[in-house]
Amino acid sequence: MSNSSDEQMVVGLEDCSVRVVDRDRVATVVGAMPAEDDIAGLADVFGLLADAGRLRVLVALLEGEMCVCDLAAVARASESAVSHHLRLLRAHRVVQVRRTGRMAYYRLADTHVRLLLDVALTHIGHAPAASHPELASHPELASRPELAQARSGHARH
């Protein structure tokens, strides 16, 4: 830590003020912060992953390429709902499509998407949901099927 870490500086940010304790660290982090467009894109991707139906589709695609009909069966959703999920995921370059005649087969767009899903599944598998205070105060979250499936060892290492 630098000597300036003990200093306190107030920086005005719009209508509020924030205390800065370690000016050097703040400057380093601000310099490394992605551009606003990149942050917005990241928020969009995480927003896509915030829907249980889309996550079921993506987790199914971890096993390889699948058509809409098969994805609907696995995701316990209508073909229409799965098609809607796939349109959104494709628009954000999370999945890709391969057409063979009238059939369309979907797959994860690249290894980054696979890695993101694998890391997330591994992360939630570290401890039972009951040990997370956020989930303990919301029992309906602890019993969600997609969380239970990931905790039961579906995560790939």
RAQUIVEN-V351412 format. One record per pair of residues at least 6 apart in sequence whose ideal C-beta (glycine too) atoms are under 6 Angstrom apart, sorted by the first residue. I is the first residue (numbers start at 1). J is the second residue. D is the distance in Angstrom with one decimal. If there is no record, write none. Layout:
i: <I;I>
j: <J;J>
d: <D;D>
This chain:
i: <2;4;4;5;8;9;10;11;11;20;48;48;52;53;53;54;55;56;57;57;57;58;60;60;61;65;65;67;67;68;68;68;71;72;72;75;86;89;93;94;94;95;95;96;96;97;97;98;108;118;121;121;122;124;125;125;125;129;129;129;135;135>
j: <24;23;24;22;19;20;17;18;20;26;54;92;146;77;85;85;146;75;71;75;85;117;71;74;108;105;107;103;105;79;82;83;82;79;82;82;106;95;109;109;113;106;109;107;109;104;106;105;114;156;150;155;155;150;150;151;155;135;142;147;141;142>
d: <4.7;4.9;5.9;4.3;5.6;4.6;5.0;5.8;5.6;5.3;5.9;5.8;5.3;5.6;5.8;4.6;5.8;4.0;5.5;5.3;5.1;5.9;5.7;4.4;5.0;4.7;4.3;5.7;5.4;5.4;5.5;5.7;5.0;4.5;4.5;5.9;5.7;4.4;5.3;5.6;5.5;5.0;5.6;5.7;5.0;5.2;5.5;4.8;5.4;5.3;4.7;3.6;4.6;4.9;5.6;5.5;4.6;4.6;4.0;5.9;5.0;4.6>
